[in-house]
Amino acid sequence: MRAVRVPSATDHRLEVTEVEVPEVRAGYARVRVEACGICHSDLLTVSNLWPGISFPRIPGHEIAGTIDAVGEGVVGFHVGDRVGVGWHGGHCGHCDRCRRGDFITCRFLQVPGIAYDGGYAEYVLAPAVALARIPEGLSAAEAAPLMCAGITTYNALRHTGARAGDVVAILGVGGLGHLGIQYAAKMGFDTVAIARGRDKEELARRLGARHYIDIQASDPGAELQKFGGARVVLSTVTSAKAIEPVVAGLAIDGELVVVGASPEPLALNTLPMIGARSGVRAWPSGTCADSEDTMKFSVLAGIRPMIETMPLQRAQEAYDRMMSGAARFRIVLVNEA
């Protein structure tokens, strides 16, 4: 099969090559990959930033396709089923987190493209416990980004204390943010989009934002307080400096929920946070069941990712475009039928 892989721990190219189609084994399903989204987290594999990766390694954890074969002991999935695999690509089942049913925080979480070969290929072999059913109404190219960018924003929002009518702000209008705005609006929140400059205001409002804050023109914390403060600010950006000013815009019992990873430390003025009972938390994607919920809600509410597609053999070009920030807003690698 054709595959795109990182050759070694020190060679950070994405090389197009041919490898053996993986043989199905007990407890696993082989998926014929129709589409695989490119996520910023693929940097962890490409640049060898995750400890313990074995190379060569095929990246990709936003996988959508059709089951090609099932191994012994697999129940409930059959050849021909449309499925996806996301960040939750399997769990150990025996650690303290798994014993509590909290599989996404498994001590030995298996992430496709990190723990085993991922979706930048024509086939992927994944544990059956990681498969999410793709509903009718979603193409493979649309479903793929929902396996990471979609589930991360949807799942984070639905686990906050926000209720319909509350002010909820989405910081960043990009790969995660453009989905976060749609989910927040369709959940019934008074949705505020926050970004740098006015160029994304029209899009943000079209996606469902009722308000827009340009952080270049005003203090986002002060602007949020004009609405009574935000019950939730969902941060999808990767800059700590962009995150810090919005904390002052939290309402009483408000929370900053971080889903965009920043390598920089976050500076917080905790004195006003004490008086407001506000807090900061982060959210890590979700399980295959959460992915199914995300896709079902997306179909129900008419939410779709904004994507660009490229053939598998142009993976390096697609990855470079994503890393440059030029993608609008998710790039999906597709395999021709």
Beta strands, then each sheet from edge to edge (+ up, - down):
strand 1: 2-5
strand 2: 15-18
strand 3: 28-38
strand 4: 62-70
strand 5: 82-85
strand 6: 123-127
strand 7: 132-133
strand 8: 167-171
strand 9: 190-195
strand 10: 211-214
strand 11: 230-235
strand 12: 250-258
strand 13: 279-282
strand 14: 307-311
strand 15: 330-334
sheet 1: 1+ 2-
sheet 2: 6+ 3- 4+ 5- 7+
sheet 3: 6+ 3- 15+ 14+
sheet 4: 10+ 9+ 8+ 11+ 12+ 13+
end
